[in-house]
Each structure stands twice: as structure tokens, then as C-alpha cells.
Amino acid sequence: MSTTRAVSIVTYNRGNRIGEIIEGVLSTMPNGTDVFVCDDESAHEHITPILDFPSVTLLTGPNKGVGANKTRALYLMKNHHFSCILEDDLVPTEKNWFETYETAAKLMDIHHFCRVQDKEVPETLPGFTEYMKQTMNATPIYASSPRGDMTFITRRVITTWGLCSSPPATRTEVDSPPRPDTASLSEIAVAIPQGQ
């Protein structure tokens, strides 16, 4: 079985930046990566730029906050081996950032990474950043931005903790011109192979 990868961008009313973020993801990800945008019921003008990217799956839901929106993202990625949630103020700039986390997860048997950009947060594993620099010639901080969080997980996190056993609430329509690959969550859930 081939390795599956996914990135979900969680967003709310960021139409002025969402195109740049999607371009950053698409230009730095390995081929075959599924890219999702989970929108927390933004105004129409903030959704429209997402429709310019036919390879990106858009899912909108009722406005319930960032936690519920991240739950939507987890549900979409539940069958992928490696997944990443990006908040809507991070723009990936370096190729291989995703592969760096994937390799680190395999080498160290760590299945959850959370990076907070440009904030003073102590490492929970002392020396992790230095280890990444020495062994992989990589830095865990991969994007320049004023703030924002990135969460990278393996499928083991979802299967071990039983997350996302049922679909979160979502809207079935977007108040914008329909796009053939824009689907309701129930349609997306059917398209994702179960039990992998």
C-alpha cells in the first residue's frame, strides 16, 4: 500500500491570504498529497478565491470556531498515513518541510508534532530542534509568518485515540458557484476508503 498524505488549511474570513497559502502548500508538497480547505462559514468573498484551485477540496461548515473547524480537518484526513493542519496565517515556503516531519515521525516513533510560529514556547523534547538540524539538516520552523500554528500527525494518533468516528456538522451547500469537486462531508466520507 502506498503512503498517503494530506494537508488541511483551516480558515475563517482570510480571502485576502488564502490563495497565497494554498499556492505555498501546492508548491511545497509531494505529488499525490490531498489538499483540503476547511472553512468556518466565511463570507462569500472569502470563499471565492479557493475556487480558483480545482485540485483543492473545499469543505464549509457552520461557524463553530477553530476547534470545530480542526475537527472537520481531522475527519477528512482520518485515513491518511501522514497529515498536517495549517492555520490560515502560515505560508509554507520550503520544499520538503512535510517530508521532514514524516521522516522524523518514522525515525523517532513520535506521532504528533505541534509547532507554534514565532512564539516563545519551550520544547517538550529538549534538544529536538538541534537534533533535526544535525541529523536532517532541517529546521522544524519552515515558514515565515507573524503567528500561527501547525499540527503534524500520523494515522496512529487518530486510530489510537478513536478520533473522528462520526462526521462533524457541515453545510451541504456553499453560497458560491458550485465546483464539481466541492462536496458535502457525507459525499467526501464515501470517497475516502474506509478501514485502511
Buried (B, 14 or more C-beta within 10 A) or exposed (E): EEEBBBBBBBBBBBBEBBBEBBBBBBEBBEEEBBBBBBBBBBEEEBBBBBBEBEEBBBBBBEEBEBEBBBBBBBBBBBBBBBBBBBBBBBBBEBEBBBBBBBBBBEEBEBBEBEBBBEEEEEEEEEEBBEBBEEEBEBEBBBBEBEEBBBBBBBBEBBBEEEEBEEBBEBBEEBEBEEBEEBBBBEEBBEEBEEEE
